[in-house]
């Protein structure tokens, strides 16, 4: 990653290979095996919030992740005997983000556990990003909840 004009042709090819070619071919290989099984099966493809957001210095990365998202959404429409899930996490603590540690960053394990919990419930999972946002929202609500309840109760009794 980096400014697009500074990314090498090899760097772009590596992103295309990892994020498009390998995801597509592995999905094809897995489907051949999974569709013939008599038990429930699933494919989970990993995209990124970068697929739907403009992120400077991640031009080709974002484009390849958008491809993964649309590829997976098309598979969801085509495949009937295998669950197909799209995982679109925010920032995950990996060597890719280095020392950058924005709010709501999760570990790969947290992201994977949350996505597995969402499997069969949703077609798209934000992984641990969703649970971290929920936790922050709950903390904000718990701080303001007594006042909110009081205001709601007063508005009902006043009417």
Secondary structure, DSSP 8 states (H G I E B T S, - for coil): ---GGGS-HHHHHHHHIIIIIHHHHHHHHHHHHHTT-SS--EEEEE--GGGTS--TT-HHHHHHHHHHHHHHHHHHHH-SSSEEEEE--S-B-SGGGTT---TT-B-HHHHHHHHHHHBTTBSEE-THHHHHHHHHHHHHHHHHHHHHHHHHHHHHHH-
